[in-house]
Amino acid sequence: MSAAIALRGIARVFPGPPPVEALRGVDLTVPRGEYLAVMGPSGAGKSTLMNVLGLLDRPTTGVYELDGVDVAALGEAERSAVRGRRIGFVFQHFHLLPHRSALENVMVAQLYNRSPRGERAGRCRRVLELVGLGHRLHALPATLSGGERQRAAIARAIVNEPSILLCDEPTGNLDSDTAKAVLGVLEEIHAAGQTVVVITHDPEVAAGAGRTVVIRDGLLYDDTPAEGT
């Protein structure tokens, strides 16, 4: 199976003084259709890795191939286009437009999609139904529960059928029962073939993934977390 993500020798150094090596020679391959969790304590490099994977930041050195394309070599306009079409983001904070309905929030993502305008609303409705929000299409974010807002955010992230769904602490603002329900949605999406990468510090979140890698001090380990991390 070909790789959705291939990182080779990825380093990210922030200028000093002294310089900070946030990532140090990271190698990572994520096959298409995998559900991967990236775990690590605060300050380990999780956020930096997420920003590199999401094309929100450039590595200082190394190669990042997304669907076989070396995205580190692309210009900013090309990177922005790839990010909009091939990467779906789910964050701890839902980032929904407050004065737009759930349906309208999902439709915002369709600005990056070349599908006919007349098909977009129907597609967004179907995706909201997929995540269990078919009955809340026209609700504003303020009237949605935390779990419903995260479901709307997930729908927005997958509506363009991205190559990867990148989730940053997706249950961080949710109570335990709601978190389990949201993780169930991610598992269903993965079961349908979506490549999912979850960045988390929570072992319970990582437990739902098929594979877990651990980041410590900017280095990536394909193993289980050390005790206390």
N, C-alpha and C positions, 0 to 999 in steps of 0.2 A: 504493500500500500504506500502511495507517495505521501510526502510530508506536506502538511499545511504550513508548518513553521520549521525552519532550520536555522539555528544560531551557531556560528562558529567563531570562537575567540572573541566574543563580545565584551568590550570593556567600556566603562563610562567613568571618566575622571572629571571632577568638578574643580575648577581653579582655586588655588589657595590664596594667601598662605595659611596652612600648608594645603597642598592638593588633597582631595578626598577621592579615593578609589571606591566608588559605589558599586561597580561591577568589575570583576577581575577574571577575564578569560572565560566567559560563560559559553558552554556548549549545550545545546538543547535541540532535540528533534521531537516534534509533535505530529504523529501521523494523522491524516484526515480521519475524522470521526472519533478521535480520542477525547476522553474527559480527564483532564489533568488538573491537579491542585498544586499550587506553589505555596509552601508554608515557610514561615520564619518569624523571628521576633521583630519588634520595632527596631528600625535602623539597620536591618540586615541587607537591604537592597531590594525589597519587594516592590516598592513604589517605582523605583528607577527602572526595574525590569519591566513592570507594567507599562510605563511610559515609552520604553523602547519598543515593546511588542505592539503597542497601539499607535506607533508612529507619531507620538506626541513629543518625542525627544530622539535625537540622533546619537548612536554610539560614538565614542571617541575613536575606537578601532574595532575591527571585526566585520563579519558578513552576516546579514539578516536576509534570508530568503522567505518570502511569503508566497505560497503557491508557485514556488520555483523562480520567482522574480526577486532580484537583489534590490530590495527597497532602499537600502542605505545609499545606493547610487542615484536615486531619483531626485529631481528638483522638488522644491516645495509645493508647486502646483500639482505635480504628479502624485506626490505623497498625500496631499489633501484629498485628491480624487480616489486614490486607492483606499485611504482610511474610510471615506464615506461609503464606498461600495463593498469593501471586503471585510471590514471589522465592525462588529456590533459591541457596544459598550454598555455594561450595567455597573453602576456605582453604588456605594453605600448610601449616598444622598441621591435622591431620585432624579433631580434636575428636570422636573416637569414644568412646562410653562403654566403659571398659575391661572391665567385667564383663558385657557384653552381646554376643551374637553379631552377625555381620554382618547377618543378617536382622532381629534385634531393633533394631539401630541404625537401620536403614531404617524400621522400623515406628514408631519414635519420631516421625518426621515426619508420620505419619498422624494424630497427635493433632489436627492442624489441618485435617484432611480430613473432610468430612461424608459420605463414602461409608460404606455399611453395614460394621459391624465384621467380619462374616464374610468380606468380600471383601478385607480389607486384607492378610492374610498372602499370599494368592495374588498380589496385585498387586506386593507387595514382592519376592517370588520372581522374578517376570517381569522386574522392573527390574534385579535383580542379575544375572540371566541375560543381559540386554541389555548390561551392562558387562563381561561375561566372568567373573562370580563365581558362576555357578550351582553350581559344585562346592565352594564355600566358604561356603555359607549359614550353617552353624552354628559356624564358626570364630570364636574370640575375636580381638580386634584384635592382641593380643600375638603371635599365631601367624601373622599375615598379614605379607607383605612390604610395603614402603613403597608400591609401586605398587598392591597389592591394597587397602591401606587407603584410598588416594586413590580407587580405583574404588568402594569402599563409600561413601565420602563423596559421590561424584558421584551414585550411586544414590539416596542419601538426599535429595540436593538436587533431583532431577528426579521423584521418585515422585509428587508432587502436581501434576505438569504445570504448573510455574510459567510466568508470562509471560516472565520473564527468568531466565537462569542467570548469576549473578554470581560470577566466579572471581578470587580475590586471590592472585597468585603461585602458581598451582596446582601448579607443578613445582619450587618452590623447595627442597623437601626431598628431591628425587629425583635419582638419577644420570641421565646423559644418555640411556641406552637406555630406562630406565623412563619418563623424561619424555616421550620420543617416543611410547611406547605410550599414555600417559595423554592426550597431545594428540590421538592418533588416536581415542580414545574421544570426546573433545569434538567432533572433526570429524564423527564418525558421528552424534552427537546433534544437531548443527547441521544435518546433511544431512536429518535426519528432520523438520526444521521448527522446532527450538528456537532462540529468540533467545539469543545468548551474548555476554556482555561480559567480557573478560579484562583485569585490571589487572596490568601487568608492567613490569619494567625490561629484560627479556631480548628482544633482537631475534629470536631463533629462535622464541620463543613467539609473538611478534606476527606472524611470517611466515605462520602458519597461518590468520590472520584474513582476512576479505574486505576490511576497511578498518582503517586505523590512524590514531588521533588522538594528538597529543602534548601533554602538559601541562608547562608550564614556569612557575615563579613564579606559580602559581595561574591562569594563562591557558591556554586550550585552542586548539590549532592543528590544523587538518585537513590535515596534511602529513606528511612523513617527518622522523624525528628529526635534529636538528642533530648534526654530527660531535662525538663525545666524550660524548654523552648516552646 
